[in-house]
Amino acid sequence: MAIKVSESLAATGSTGELVLKGGFVSVQGTWAGTINVEVDPTGASSWSNISDITGSALAFTGNFNLAIDNGAPVKTRVKFTRTSGTAVVVLIGE
């Protein structure tokens, strides 16, 4: 099991990456901004937002918990643009 926790994130950036087959992302706090969960399926730093079943990129503007099923081990990270407040991001996976 791999766990990565990022607290009091800078205004813009991303967490460190984890290689996840499946797992969980949790973002909690009193923050404003936009957060995306990204994957790099090729391993060549070609990051893209995860999407919903219709193919639309998921962008979160409030606290959330999200289960991840990449199907195979894939680099995964959380990218954020935080305009105010404090956020805690937790990536947990296998």
C-alpha positions as a Markdown table, in Angstrom:
| # | Residue | x | y | z |
|---|---|---|---|---|
| 1 | Met | 0.0 | 0.0 | 0.0 |
| 2 | Ala | 1.2 | 3.5 | -0.8 |
| 3 | Ile | 0.1 | 6.6 | 0.9 |
| 4 | Lys | 1.0 | 10.3 | 0.1 |
| 5 | Val | -0.3 | 13.2 | 2.2 |
| 6 | Ser | 0.1 | 16.8 | 1.2 |
| 7 | Glu | -0.9 | 19.5 | 3.6 |
| 8 | Ser | -1.2 | 23.3 | 3.3 |
| 9 | Leu | -0.5 | 23.2 | -0.4 |
| 10 | Ala | 1.0 | 26.1 | -2.3 |
| 11 | Ala | -1.5 | 28.2 | -4.3 |
| 12 | Thr | -0.8 | 26.3 | -7.6 |
| 13 | Gly | 1.0 | 23.0 | -8.3 |
| 14 | Ser | 0.6 | 19.3 | -7.8 |
| 15 | Thr | 1.3 | 16.6 | -5.3 |
| 16 | Gly | 4.0 | 14.1 | -5.8 |
| 17 | Glu | 3.0 | 11.2 | -7.9 |
| 18 | Leu | 2.2 | 7.6 | -6.9 |
| 19 | Val | 1.9 | 4.6 | -9.2 |
| 20 | Leu | -1.6 | 3.3 | -8.5 |
| 21 | Lys | -3.7 | 0.5 | -9.9 |
| 22 | Gly | -6.5 | 1.3 | -7.6 |
| 23 | Gly | -6.9 | 3.5 | -4.6 |
| 24 | Phe | -8.6 | 6.5 | -3.1 |
| 25 | Val | -8.2 | 10.3 | -3.2 |
| 26 | Ser | -9.5 | 12.6 | -0.4 |
| 27 | Val | -9.3 | 16.4 | -0.4 |
| 28 | Gln | -10.6 | 18.1 | 2.8 |
| 29 | Gly | -10.2 | 21.6 | 4.2 |
| 30 | Thr | -11.5 | 25.1 | 4.0 |
| 31 | Trp | -10.2 | 26.0 | 0.5 |
| 32 | Ala | -11.4 | 27.7 | -2.7 |
| 33 | Gly | -10.1 | 26.9 | -6.1 |
| 34 | Thr | -10.1 | 23.9 | -8.5 |
| 35 | Ile | -8.6 | 20.5 | -8.1 |
| 36 | Asn | -8.1 | 17.8 | -10.7 |
| 37 | Val | -6.9 | 14.2 | -10.4 |
| 38 | Glu | -4.5 | 13.4 | -13.2 |
| 39 | Val | -2.9 | 10.3 | -14.7 |
| 40 | Asp | 0.1 | 9.7 | -16.9 |
| 41 | Pro | -0.8 | 6.4 | -18.7 |
| 42 | Thr | 2.4 | 6.4 | -20.9 |
| 43 | Gly | 4.9 | 7.2 | -18.2 |
| 44 | Ala | 6.3 | 10.0 | -20.4 |
| 45 | Ser | 4.9 | 13.0 | -18.3 |
| 46 | Ser | 1.9 | 13.3 | -20.6 |
| 47 | Trp | -0.6 | 14.1 | -17.7 |
| 48 | Ser | -4.3 | 14.2 | -18.4 |
| 49 | Asn | -7.3 | 14.8 | -16.2 |
| 50 | Ile | -9.4 | 11.7 | -15.2 |
| 51 | Ser | -12.8 | 11.9 | -16.8 |
| 52 | Asp | -16.4 | 10.8 | -16.1 |
| 53 | Ile | -18.2 | 8.2 | -18.1 |
| 54 | Thr | -19.0 | 10.7 | -20.9 |
| 55 | Gly | -15.4 | 11.7 | -21.3 |
| 56 | Ser | -15.7 | 15.1 | -19.6 |
| 57 | Ala | -12.7 | 16.0 | -17.4 |
| 58 | Leu | -13.5 | 16.0 | -13.7 |
| 59 | Ala | -12.8 | 19.3 | -11.8 |
| 60 | Phe | -13.6 | 19.6 | -8.2 |
| 61 | Thr | -14.3 | 22.9 | -6.4 |
| 62 | Gly | -15.1 | 21.5 | -3.0 |
| 63 | Asn | -14.1 | 18.7 | -0.6 |
| 64 | Phe | -14.4 | 15.3 | -2.1 |
| 65 | Asn | -13.6 | 11.6 | -1.7 |
| 66 | Leu | -12.9 | 9.6 | -4.9 |
| 67 | Ala | -12.3 | 5.9 | -5.5 |
| 68 | Ile | -9.7 | 5.2 | -8.3 |
| 69 | Asp | -9.6 | 2.2 | -10.5 |
| 70 | Asn | -6.9 | 2.6 | -13.2 |
| 71 | Gly | -7.1 | -1.0 | -14.2 |
| 72 | Ala | -3.3 | -1.3 | -14.3 |
| 73 | Pro | -0.6 | 0.6 | -12.4 |
| 74 | Val | -0.5 | 4.2 | -13.6 |
| 75 | Lys | 1.2 | 7.3 | -12.3 |
| 76 | Thr | -1.4 | 9.4 | -10.5 |
| 77 | Arg | -1.3 | 12.8 | -8.9 |
| 78 | Val | -3.5 | 15.7 | -7.8 |
| 79 | Lys | -3.1 | 19.1 | -9.5 |
| 80 | Phe | -4.6 | 22.2 | -7.9 |
| 81 | Thr | -5.2 | 25.9 | -8.2 |
| 82 | Arg | -6.1 | 27.0 | -4.7 |
| 83 | Thr | -7.1 | 30.7 | -4.4 |
| 84 | Ser | -7.6 | 30.7 | -0.6 |
| 85 | Gly | -7.8 | 28.6 | 2.5 |
| 86 | Thr | -6.1 | 25.3 | 3.4 |
| 87 | Ala | -6.4 | 21.9 | 1.8 |
| 88 | Val | -5.2 | 18.5 | 2.8 |
| 89 | Val | -4.8 | 15.9 | 0.0 |
| 90 | Val | -4.5 | 12.2 | 0.6 |
| 91 | Leu | -3.6 | 9.6 | -2.1 |
| 92 | Ile | -3.9 | 6.0 | -1.0 |
| 93 | Gly | -3.4 | 3.1 | -3.3 |
| 94 | Glu | -2.1 | -0.3 | -4.2 |
